[in-house]
Amino acid sequence: MKALFLTLGILVATVTQAHNGPAVPEPMELSELLTAFGMGLDDAEIVVEKVTDDLFVLFGAGGNIAVSIGEDGVLIVDDQFPELIPRIEAEINQLGGKQIDFAINTHWHFDHAEGNLVLGPGGTWLVSQANSRRMMQDDHIINLVGTAYEQKAYPAKALPVITYDETMQFHFNGQQVDLMHFGPAHTTGDTAIIFRGNNAVHLGDVFNNAGYPFIDAGNGGSLEGVINFCQSTLAEIDEETVVIPGHGPITNYQALVDYTAMLTTVRDKMLALIMQGATLEEVAAAKITAEFDEKLGDSSQFINRAYMSMTHNFVDR
């Protein structure tokens, strides 16, 4: 394994100097982007799924929201969009909760953290890994391949007021809640949130259960990092753990095992081609994801961002 990383490190240094990769698409306005991805906010319905008596998942437009409700109050993981906060709060009230006391951002992307713009000024304590807060402080272009979005810096009141580097704990609603960061993965600031009492984990977009993952290679994410993050999370949970993805239905430990194995298979095939000098176009033409495409869908964005993460060390600006 050390030899693999050493070889890959040499390769990255060489290829990065050789070319700069495809041009970043012109960024869209958020409304245009949401329309392009079929995410309407006006008619978005908030759907609730119960995990345990005090842990729920809310599905709407954007990343899945975990909600812990108990005697200490309400803690949520991710908060979607400002326009949806009243509907999210209404569902929490129906479940027996009141105001949202804490909101943990699994990472800084708009479809998971834009609700900060309402919750922070409203008095909710915002929490994230330190790198996510740092990314929220500046403008960043997210290259989605074929389109892009420029996420603007958040105002001070929408920034996390509590951050951590590698691990931290909450003791909330009668259980221990572990926040864990295992290095750059989907982004540079991802967090796995493990509800120990409920035996559940929310992985944000490190785990996409609706298709292939998006790797924000232009802002420090990497395929190798996603694999490492998933493996590290698996070591912290057990075969009975409920797994909450960033997108897609709630699932289980085995699904995360299979997802990690798929990523590892694709990584190995891609690395072999890269070592032979294959271009992005040649890797795409090799159809290295063919055995998974029927289940996971179009892999073109995934291949593009994974390839760039394995051959470049740069930030799209």
N, C-alpha and C positions, 0 to 999 in steps of 0.2 A: 504493500500500500504506500509506503514512503517513496518507493521508486516511482509509483504512478504520479504522486503529487509533485515530485521533483521534475519528472519529465513534462508534466502539464505546466509547471511553473516556467520551465525553459521555453516551452512552446508559446505560452502566453506572451512572454517577453519578446519573442521573435516576431510573432504575428502582429502584435500590437504596433510594432514599429513599421510593419510592412504596409498596412492599410488601415483606414478608419471606419470601415463598415458602411452599410447602406445609409443614405441620408435619412434624417428623422422627418416624418411627415409633418405637414403644417398642422399645428394644434387646432382642434375644434372648440367651439363654445360648449359648455357643459350640457345645455339643452340639446344641442345637435348630437353630442356623443351619446347621451342617454337614449335618444331616439334611434340612433344607429344600432345600439345594443338591445333595443326593445324594452327599455326600462322607463316606463312612464311614471311620474310621481303623482300626478293629479288623481289617477284612479288606482293607485297602488293599495292593495289590501294587505293588512297586517294579519298574518295567520299564526296561531299559537300552537305549539306542540309541547306536551308535558314530558319531562324527563323523569323527575321525581316530584314529591309533594311540594318541594320548595325550589326546584330548578326547572326553567322553561326555556324554549327557544322560540324567538319571533322571526318570522320570515316576511320580508317586504320587498323593497327595491334596494339592492345593495347587499352588503355582507350580513350573514346570519347573526342575530343578537341573542346571547345567553342572558338570562335574567334570574338572579338569586333573590328570593323574597323571604324575609323572616323577621325575627324580633329586633334585629339590629337595623333593619331598613331594606333598601333596594340597591343591589350592585348589578350593573350590566356590563357586558362585554361587546364593544362596538356599538355605533349609534346611527349608522346610515346617513340620512340627509335631513337638513333643518325642516323642510316642509313636512316630513313624516313624524317629527317629534311629538306633536299633539296626539296623533293616532297611536304612537308607541306608548305614550303615557296613559292614554285611555285604556289600552289593553292591560297595562300593568295595574291600573286601578281596579279593573275587573278581576284580576287575579288576587287582589287583596293588598297590593302594595300602594304606597303613597308616592312622595317625590323620589326622584332618582338621586341617591346619595353619592354613589361612585360610578364612574364610567371608565372602563379600561379599554384603551385602544390596542388591538392586536398589532396594528401597524398604522402608518400615516396616510394611506391612500384615501382619496375622497369618498369612495363608496362605503367606507368603514368608519370614517372619522369626521365627516362633514357636519354631523349632528353636534359636534363640539361647539359650533358657532352659536348654538342656542343653549346647550346645557351648561357650558362654562359660565357665561354671563348670568345664567339662572341660578347659580350656586352649587352645581354638581362638582364634586372633586374629580378632576380628570387625571388619569394615570397612564403612563406608557413606558416602554423601554427608552433609554436616554437618546438613542439615535433617532427614534421616531419624533421626539420633541424637536430635535435639532432640524430634521427635515421639514417640519411644519413651520419653522421660522423663516424659511426662504421659499422663493418660487422654484418649482422643479417641473420639467417636462417629463411626462410619462409616455414613453414610446410603446404604443399598443400594436404596432405593425399594421400599416395601411391607414392608420389614423393615430392621433396623439392628443394629449390633453395637458395643458399647462396648469398645474395646481398652484394657486397663489398662496403666499405666506398667510398664516392665520393671525388674527389680532391677538394681543397678549391674553385676553380673557378666555380665548378658545384653546390655549396651549395647556398641555398637562402641567399640573402643579406638583405632581409626585412622579419621580422617575427612578429607575434603577438601572444597573449595568448588566448583571448576570442573573441574579435571583432576588426575589423578595416574597414576603408572605403577608396575606391578610388573615385575620382571625375574625370571621364575620358570619353571622347567622348560624352560629354553633359549629362551624367547621373551619378547617385550614384550607386556604386557597393559595396555591403556589403559582407564582409568575416566573417563567423561565425563558431565558434567551440563550440560544446555542450558536450564535454567530450569524452572519449574513445568510439569508435564504431567499424567500420571496422578495424581501427588501433587506435593508441593513438593520432594521429595528423591530424584528418580529418577536412576538411573545406567545408562548403556549401557556394557557391558563388552566390549571388542574384543580378542580373542585374535589378535594380528597373525600369529604363526607358523602358526596353524591357519586363518586367514582366516575367522573366525567371530565373530558378535556376539550377545550376550544382551541383550535389551531390557526384561526384566521386563514389567510390565503396561502399559507404553506401547504395546506391540504385542500384541494378543490375536488369535491365529490360530484361535480356537474360536468366534468370534462378534463382536458389536460390543464395543468397549472399555467398561470402567467408568471413569468420570471422577470422582474424589473431589472434587467441587465444594465440598463442605462443609468440606474441609480444604485448600483452595488449588489444587486441580487445575483444568485448563481445557481445553476443546476446542482453542482456539487454541494452547495450549502443547503439546498432543500432536502437532498438525500440525508445529509448529516443531521439536519434538524428533525426530520422524521424518525431516524434511527435513535436519536437521543431522547425523543419523546416516548418512543416505544419502551425504552429502558426504564422510564419513570411510571409507566402504567401497567395494567395487567389485562388478561384476556377477557375480563368482564367489563372493562371500561367502555363507557359510551363516548363516541368520538363525534364532536361537532365540527364540521368543516366550515371554511369561510363562505362557501357557496355549495348548494346541493343539499340533499337530505341527510339527516342525522344517521350515523352508521356505527360501526363497531371496530374493535381492535384488528380483526382479520382484514377488514377493508383497508386499514392503514398499512398493514403488512404488505398486502397485495400492491397497493399504490407505490410503496417504497421499492418493491421488487421491480415494478414496471419502470420506474425512473432509473433504477440502477441498470436495467437491461438496455434502455435507450442510451444512457450515458456511456456504457461500455462500447456499444456499436458506434456511437458518434465519435468517441475518442479514437477508435481504431481508424476511422476514415480521416479524421483530422491529422493523425500521425502520418498518414499517407499524402497529406497536402491537399485534402479535399476542400473545395470552396463551399460556401453556404448553399449555393445552387446545386452542387453535386451531392451534398448531404441530403438536401430535400428530395432530390431525384432518386436517392437510394431507398426511400420508403422504409426507413428503419423503425417506424411505429406501426407498420401495417397490421401486425397481429393484435393491436389494441384499438385500432381506429373504429371498428364496428361498434365498440362499447363507448369509446370516449369522444368520437367525432373528429372534426378537422384538427390536424396537428400542426398546421403551417405556422401559426403564431408561436406555439411552443418550440418547434424546431428552430425558428429564427432566433428567439431570445436565448434558448439554451446554447445554441452554437456561439452566439455573441458572448455569452458569459464564459464560455470555455476557451475563447480565443482572444478576448480583449479585456483590458482593465481600464475602463473609462466611464465617464459620466456624460450622458446626453445633455447638452446645454443649448 
